[in-house]
Amino acid sequence: MSGYQAAEYYLPHAAPMVLLERVVSVDEEGACCAVSVCSRGVLAPFLDAQGALPAWYAVELMAQTIGVWSGWHGRQSGRSPALGMLLGGRAIHCEQPAFAAGSELVVSARLLFQDEKLACFECALTLNGRQVAHGRLNTYQPDQQEITQLTNPGGNA
């Protein structure tokens, strides 16, 4: 038993938009999560006709692993998970077009840089112990006023 809640507990959104199942580890510098590619799991709505997950979902899996890292730290301080934004990525590469049904994906995110609102993470996705995707993701943590402005652009904040 890992001692962690399900990934959803650390993220600010709910099914079906939570694409991770298990939290493997979290520490000061990063997080590791896992998910199974199967028709009865959290990825079911996103699988193709062959039951595989298209590889471009790797970026979202990486972003959600960063979200788990942030949410875990927030929970340690008594805060609910906060909305974060993926600003972009660099050197994102995946060696295959899809992840086959029955695959167990392990996703890691390691903090490279962080200030008050911006952060950069080195991320990787492994399949059967072999790295098949990687990249650097840049994130932004908006405050409540910015979230209000972004979600209600025509209204008064």
N, C-alpha and C positions, 0 to 999 in steps of 0.2 A: 504494500500500500504506500502511495507516494506522500500522503499528507496534504495534498492539494485538492481543491474543489475542481469540478469540471471547468473547462476553459470558459464557458459561458458566464460563469460567476465573476470573472475578471474583465469582461468586455461590456461596453455600454450598449450593446444591441442584443437582439434575441433571435431565436430560430425563426425562419430558416437562414438567416444571414450569418450565423456563427458556423464557420467552416472547420473548426478544430474540435477535437473531442477531449483529449487528455493533456494535462500539464505534466511534463516529465520532470522539469526542474526550473527554478528561478533563483537568481542571486543578484547581487548588486550590479553586475555587468551584463546580464543577459537572461534569456529564457529558452527553453526547449519544449516543444509541444508535439503531439502526434495525432494522426487521424487515419482511419481505414477507408479505403475506396471500396464501398459496397452499397448495394441497392437499399439496404435497411439502415444505413448510417446517416450522419448529418450532411454528407455530400450528395445524397441521392437526388435532390432536385437539379443538380448541376452536371450529372453524368451524361455522356453521349449514348447513342443507340447500342454501343458495344459494352456499356457499363464502365467506361473509362472516364477519367477526369482530364479534360483538356489542360495542357501544360501551362497555359497562360494564367490559370488559377494559382500557380505557384506564388505570384506576386501578392495576391490577397492572403494566402496562407502565411507568407512572411510578415505582411502588415499586421495580421491578427496576432501573430506570435509577439510582435512588438507591443500590441495592445494588451496582451496578457501580462507582459513584463510591467508595463505602466500600471495596469489595474491591480496587479499583485502588490506593487509598492504603495499604491493609493490605499488599498485595503489594510495594509500594515499600519497606516496612519489614520485609519478610521474613516476614510473617504470612499464614496461610491466610484465606480469606474467613470472616467471622463472621456468625452469625445476627443479624438485625435484625428489628424489629417495626414494623409500620405501626400507629400509634396512632389515626389518623383523618385527616380532611381537611376543608378549608374551601373554599367557593366553587368546588366541583368542577362543571364544566359541559362538556357535549359537544353540539355542534351537529347531530349526526346519530345515528340509532339503530344503525348498523353501519358497518364499514369494508369496502368491496367487495373481492371477489377481485381480485387483481392490484395492489392498493394497496401503496405503499411508505410505511410509517409511520416518522416520525422523532420521537423522544421526547427531551426535554431536561429536566434537573433542575438548578436553580440554588440553591445554599445561601443561606438568609436568616439563619439563626441556628444555632449549635451550642454545646453545653457538653459536659461529660464523657459524658453518655448520651443527651441529647435533641437533636433537630435539627428544623429546619423548612426545607422546600424549596418553591420556586415551580416548578411543572412545566407543561410544554406538550407537546401532540402535534400535529404538522403532517402534512398530507397534500397532496402536490403543492405544497409551499411555502406552504400556507395553514393557519393555526392553526385546528384544529377541536375541540380539547379543552384544558382548562387547570384548574389547581387548586393549592392549597397542601396539602402532605402533611407530617404530623408523625410523626417516627420515634423509636424508642427502641432503644438498643444495650445489651442485658442482659449482665451478666458471667456467667462460667461457673456460679457458684453459683445465680444466678437462673434460668438455663437448666435446670439440674438440677431445681430446685424446680418449674418450670413443666411440665417433661416427665415428672416423676415425683411428682405431688402427694401421693400416699398413702405414698410411701417416705420414708426418712430421707436428707436431703441431707448 
